Amino acid sequence: MIDARVLATFCAHGGRMAAARAAFGGGDWIDLSTGIAPWGWPVDDLPLGLDHLPEPDAITALEAAAAGAFGVTDPAGVVAVPGTDLAMRLLATMLPADRAAVLQPGYAGHRAAWPDAQPVAALPAPDADLFVLASPANPDGRVTDPVTLRALAARMTVVVDEAYADPDPGLCPQASDRLIVLRSFGKFYGLPGLRLGFVVAGPAIARRLRAMIGDWPVSGPAVAIGTLAYADADWRRAQRARIVETGGMLDTVLTAAGIAIVGTAPLFRLVACRSALFETLARHAILTRPFADRPDRLRIGLPRGSAAITRLATALEVPR
C-alpha cells in the first residue's frame, strides 16, 4: 500500500516523473498524468531565436497568429504570457474582488491565484463580483454553456480558463474586459515545456497586462514556435483527428476493464475506481493523476500509440 505522504506528491498536479521513479523504480514510464497531447508540433530545425531578445514585431505576429486560431478579429486583445498559470496570478493582482468565487472541482491553480475565493459547485454563482472557472473543466471535463457565461459577465467579471478548449474558438471571440479567457498553447500542441499561453480580453485589461509583463513576456523559442504552429491549419486538423481516435481507443480499454468513465474531455478521461488503481498502474510504470479529496477518482490522459495502449490494457488486467 502506497504511503499517504508519497501519494500526496502526485495529488498536487501531474507530470512528477522524477518523484514517480523515486517511489516506484525506473524503467520506461508512460506519463498519462498531465492531460497533455502526446504528439508535439514538430520543432526540428527551426530557428529558435536564442541569440537575441524577441523583437516587438515578432511578439505582435505571434499574437496575431494566435488570434486567427482563436477566431478573434482584433489581435490587440490577445496577450502572450509565459503560461496561463502565471497569467492567473497576475490577473488576481489586477482584478481585486471583495467577493470572488471559484467553480469546484477544478484546477488547483484557480484557488492558488484567488485563495480567498468561495468554492461553489454549480452556476449560477452566488453574490460575487468575480467568478473563475474552467471550461472544459479539469478534472471532469464539464463544459459550461457560453450563453450562461456571457450573461454572468453582464453583472460580474468572469475569468474562463479554456486550457483544454483548443482547437475550438470557444469564448475567445466574445472576450471583453468583463469576460476574460485564458488559452494554453502547450496542451493541444504537446509542448508544455515551452510555457506559452494567452490572455484574451478587452482593450483595458490587455493594455494593463502588457504594461505589467514588459517588453519580453515570452521567450524567443516560444515566439518562433507559437507563430508557426498557430498558422499550421493542416497539422491542427490532423492533431484533432489523432485526439479523437486515441480517445476512442482509451474508452474501449477502460470499458473492457470494467472501469466507469465519469468525465470526458478531449485530452483526458476521469474514471471511478478503487483507490489502489493509481498504485497498480504506477507499478507498471504508468503515471496517472490521483486526487486527495477523491481517492475514488483518477484522471487518465491519452496514451501515445498502440504500444502504450496495449501496456495500459495489460496493466488494467491485474487484480486491483
Secondary structure, 3 states (H helix, E strand, C coil): CCCHHHHHHHHCCCCCHHHHHHHHCCCCCEECCCCCCCCCCCCCCCCCCCCCCCCHHHHHHHHHHHHHHHCCCCHHHEEEECCHHHHHHHHHHHCCCCCEEEECCCCHHHHHHCCCCEEECCCCCCCCCEEEEECCCCCCCCCCCHHHHHHHCCCCEEEEECCCCCCCCCCHHHCCCCEEEEEECHHHHCCHHHCCEEEECCHHHHHHHHHHHCCCCCCHHHHHHHHHHHCCHHHHHHHHHHHHHHHHHHHHHHHHCCCEEEEEECCEEEEECCCCHHHHHHCCCEECEECCCCCCEEEEECCCHHHHHHHHHHHHCCCC
